[in-house]
Amino acid sequence: MIDQDIQALANLPVDIPLDRLEADVWTGVGKLEAARRTGRVITSCQAVALVVALLGSAAAGAATASAHPADKDLALTGGGLAPSNLLLGKMP
């Protein structure tokens, strides 16, 4: 494979015109800058979408939580939910 590449280079004419070299280099630089700019725009859009999704889910969670207040019986203030009480029953 590399031998074929070296042979192809060896078969090129010795007098290679360089009049388009600078224009080709600047064209390549322009393409790289456009790709970077596109990448920054896409990353910004993804960040905005992430923030909107996060705020939307937080708002939905807050609305659900306020619509269904938590039962006070679920707080573990008493010993009624202790494993020994659940397995053996209430002990005096």
Sequence and secondary structure as in RCSB ss.txt:
>XXXX:A:sequence
MIDQDIQALANLPVDIPLDRLEADVWTGVGKLEAARRTGRVITSCQAVALVVALLGSAAAGAATASAHPADKDLA
LTGGGLAPSNLLLGKMP
>XXXX:A:secstr
 HHHHHHHHHHS S    TTHHHHHHHHHHHHHHHHHHHHHHHHHHHHHHHHHHHHHHHHHHHHHHHS   GGGS
TTSSTT HHHHHH    
